Amino acid sequence: MENSETSKTWEKARNICIVKTLAKLGHFPSRKTEKEAWFLSPLRSETQASFSVSLVKNLWYDFGIGKGGSIIDLTMAMKSCTVNEALEYLKNDTVAFSFTPPKTAVRLRGVEIGILDIELIYLQGLIDYLKSRNIPLDIGRKYCSQIWYGCQGKRFFAIGLQNHLGGWELRNKYFKTSSSPKTYCFIQNGSRQLIITEGIFDFLSLVTLEENLVQNSDCIILNSLTFIKRMETLMPKYDRVLLYLDNDTAGKKATSLLRNQFDNVIDCSDSYSGYVDLNEKLINEGI
């Protein structure tokens, strides 16, 4: 009888979803396909994701150390504990994180997002996310918040930056989404100089690289190039407008559009020439 109960406990534990358990502990995929998710290893320090989780078999393998197995094996490795201690730790999550092979990729676009709580950034998963983008925690905390949000009956957390109409741009390693209303973010410092960046991490990268410049300027984070037309009424109010848009076709087109319309516009994309955006430069070259 005891062996039968132990077998059932073991089987229930093995069916706990590895990806969801890692998310609970603050680890999110660096990339994902239909069949597998790749993480920075939770067992050691690394900069290139070499920890694979099969979304079909619910098994993990760390190519850096040549080991893998079930969620039980992973718990033992992460907690440095025995099998019984691992089973006890996992017991409470058996129902909440039960594994089912995915049918489709999770998409948040087009569904309602509800903001549940706004806090100082303290979750290790978000701190690690900022670190992976080479953004100092004090800068992340100064301009962004830790947001708990609801979507399709589930609860998530993300780094959030509020736009000027009260909506939030939300980012973590797993999702990129926003709450309504979606529009640009506007940080006003009473300056005659305006900085325009394309996304959150472009802005945070600029703060990291040139904090004095940002503090002495008004700043707009577009959040989408579709809002570029709305800038046309703001441009004449400033002596100088510094553009930090992406070095891709869409970014260059938007930059050209504004430069042709306004004499006070300065294209700053040469400062990160060779990279798509400021954050890519920051990640590759550091500070």
N, C-alpha and C positions, 0 to 999 in steps of 0.2 A: 504493500500500500504506500509506504514511504517513498519507494523508488518511483512509483507511478506519479505521486504528487510532485516529486523533484523533477521528473521528466516534463510534466505540464508547465511547471514554473520556468524551466529552461527554455521550452519552446515558445512560451509567451514572451520571454525576454528577447529571444532571437528575432522575434517579429517586430520589435520596436524599431521605428524608422531612424536610421543613422543620420540622415540629412536633417531631420527635425530636431533630433537630440543635439546635434552640433550647433544648430541655430539657437537653441535654448542656452547653450554655453557661450554664444557670441561668435561662432565660426560660420562664415557664409561662403558659398562657392565663388571662386575667381572666374570660372567659366563653367558652362553647362551645355550638354547635348541631350538628345532624347534618351540616351542609355546610361550616361554617367555624369557625375559632378566632380569638379576638381577644386581642391582646397589647398591653401597653405597649411602645411602639416600642423595639427594640434599637439603633436608629440615632440616637436623640435622647432628650432628657428630656421626659416628659409625665406627667400625672396621670390622664388619661382614655384608655382603650385605643382607639387608632385604627389599629392595625396588624393587618391581616386576612390570614389564611392559608386558602386554599381546601382543604378536606379531600378534595374530589373531584378537583381539577386539580393539587394540590400546587404552587400558585403563591401569591405574597405580594403585598400592596399596602399601602403606607404612605400613608394619606390626608393625613397632616400635611405630607408633602413632595411628594405626587403622583407617586410612583415605585413600581415593582413589578417582578416578574419571577420567575425560577426561583431555586433554591438557589444556583446559580452567581453570579447577580447579587447575591444577598443576601450571600454570602461576600465578594465583591469590595467591597461597600459597608461591611461590618462590619470587614474586615481592611485596607481601603485598599490592595488588591493588584491585580495583573494577572489576566487570565483563566487563564493557565498556573499562576500561584501559587495561585489558587483551586482549580483542578482538582487540584493536588498536595495541597493541604490536605484536600480532600474524599475523595481516593482511598482512604484507610484506612477510611472509614466507608461505602463503597459497599454492602457486604454487610450490615453490622450495622444500617444505618438505611435500607434500601431501602423505597420507598414502595409501599403498597397501599391503595386506597380503603377507608375504614372500613365495616364491616358494621353494627356496633352500638357504642354508647358503652361506654367502659371502666368497669367497676364492680368495686369491691373488696369491697363488702359481702357477707358470707357465704362468703368464701374465706379460706384459711389465710394468716396473716401470720407470717413468721419474722424475728426480729431478728438482723441480721448483725453490726452494729458500732455502738458508742456513742462519740461524739466531741464535742469542743468545736465549737460552731457556727462554721464558717469559709467554707462555700460561698457564693459571691456571690448565688446564686439565693435562698437562705434568708435572707441578710442583707437583700436587697431586699424579700423577703416581709414580714419584720418591719417594715421601714421603711414599706411600703405600709399596714400596720396601725397605724403611728405608735408602735411599741414600740421603745425604745432598745435597741441591741445588748447593752449590758452587763446590762440586765434580762433579755433573752431568754437570754443565756448563764448567768445566775445560777440561773434556775429550770428551764431546758429544756436539751436536748442535741440534737446533730445525729445522727439515727438513719439508718443504712442498713438497709433491710429487703427481704426477698425475698417475692415474690408471683407465683404461677403461672410460676415459672422465670425471672422478671425481677427486676432489682435497682433499687430506688428509694431516694431520700433524702427526709427530712422533718424538721421540728422536732418533738421528742417530749417529752412530760411523763409521767413514770412514775406509775402509780396505786399504791395502798397494798398491792395484791396482786402487784405486779411486772409487770403489763401496761403497755402504752404507748398513749397518745393521740397520733396522728400527723397532722401538718398540713403541707401545702405549698399552693401556688397551684392545684395540679392535683387533689389528692386530699384527702379527709378520711376517715380510717379509724382503726382501733385494733387492737392485738394482744391476744390472750387472756392472762389473764382480764380482761374489761372490767368496771370498777367505778369508783368515785370516787377522786380523789386527795386525800390528807390530809397537810397540812404542819403539823407540831406545833412550836410555839414555847414551850410551857409556860405558855400564857396562860389566863385565865378568860374571855376573849372569843373568840367564834368568828365567822369570816366565811364565808359560803357564796355562791359564784358558780356560774353555770350552765356556763360553758365556759372553755377555756384562755385565750382572748383577753380575756374579761371579767376574769379574774384578773390577767393581765399588764397590762391597762389600769388596774386598781385600783392595782397596784404603781406604775405610771407616774405616776398622779395623786396617790396618797396612800401613799407608801412607808413612812412611819413607822407608819401605821395597820396595814398588813399585817405589818410586822416585830414589832409588839406584839400580834399576834393569832394564834390557830390558824386555819388556812384549809382549807376543803374546796372542791374543784372537782368538781361533780357529774358532768360529762361526759354526763349524760343525766338528764332529769327522772324517769325510771323509778326512779332511786335515791333519790328524795326520802323514801320511807317508811323507808329505812335510817337517816335522820337522827334519827328519833324517839327512839332509845335514847341518842343523843349529846347532844341538846338540854338535858336536865336537869343535865348536868355543868358547864354554863357560866352565868356571871352574865348575859351578854348574847350574843345571836346576831344578827348583822347580815346581812340577806338582800339580795343583789344579783342578783335573777333578772330575766329578760327582761320587757319591757313588752308582752307579747302575752297572748293568752287563756290559754295553758298556764302561763306564768310567773306570771300574776296568780292563777290558780287554786291553784297550789302555794303561793304566798305566803299566800293567805287560809287555806289548810288549816293551815299551821304556826302562823300568828298566832292562830287559833281554839283551837289545842291548847296553846300555850305562852305564858306571860306575859312571858318574857324575849326574845321575838322582835321585832326592829325592821325594818320595811320601808324599805330605802334607795333604792328605785327612783325616788323623786322627784328624786334628785340627777342623774338622766339623763332627766328628763321630756322628752317630745318625740322621744326616740330609742328604738329597739328595745332596745338594750343599751349597756353602758358603752363598748365598743369603737367603736360607731357615733358616740357622742358625742366620743370622743377623736380619731377620724379627722376629724370635721367642725369641732371647736372647738380641737383641739390642746391644748398644755399651757402 
